Each structure stands twice: as C-alpha cells, then as structure tokens.
Amino acid sequence: MISLSISERGQGLLEYGLAIVLVAVIVILMVSILGTAVGNLFSNIMASI
C-alpha cells in the first residue's frame, strides 16, 4: 500500500476541487446560453401556433 503524506493528499483534494469548480462553471455557462436559446425557440413556436 502506498502511503501519501498530508501535503500530497491535500494536493489531490485541491486538484479534485478545482476540477469540480471548472465543470460547474462550464455547466452554468452552457445552461445560461442554451436556456436563452431554448426559451426563444419555445416563444417562436407558441407565436406561430
């Protein structure tokens, strides 16, 4: 079994946390961009009915 020092564990947790933050930011940006586009699409469909 490989024993990690406290600083190595902390570095792993930091990298994991940064990856989660990056994914969250990308998801929020995509939802905000696509949310507007989808809303406009539904508005256009409702207007044409």
Backbone hydrogen bonds, N-H to C=O, Kabsch-Sander energy under -0.5 kcal/mol:
donor,donor_aa,acceptor,acceptor_aa,energy
4,L,2,I,-0.6
9,R,5,S,-2.1
10,G,6,I,-2.5
11,Q,7,S,-2.1
12,G,8,E,-2.1
13,L,9,R,-2.4
14,L,10,G,-2.3
15,E,11,Q,-2.5
16,Y,12,G,-2.3
17,G,13,L,-2.6
18,L,14,L,-2.6
19,A,15,E,-2.1
20,I,16,Y,-2.0
21,V,17,G,-2.3
22,L,18,L,-2.4
23,V,19,A,-2.3
24,A,20,I,-2.4
25,V,21,V,-2.5
26,I,22,L,-2.2
27,V,23,V,-2.5
28,I,24,A,-2.5
29,L,25,V,-2.4
30,M,26,I,-2.5
31,V,27,V,-2.5
32,S,28,I,-2.3
33,I,29,L,-2.3
34,L,30,M,-3.1
35,G,31,V,-2.4
36,T,32,S,-1.2
37,A,33,I,-1.6
38,V,34,L,-3.0
39,G,35,G,-2.2
40,N,36,T,-2.3
41,L,37,A,-2.1
42,F,38,V,-2.5
43,S,39,G,-2.1
44,N,40,N,-2.4
45,I,41,L,-2.2
46,M,42,F,-2.6
47,A,43,S,-2.1
48,S,44,N,-1.6
49,I,45,I,-0.9
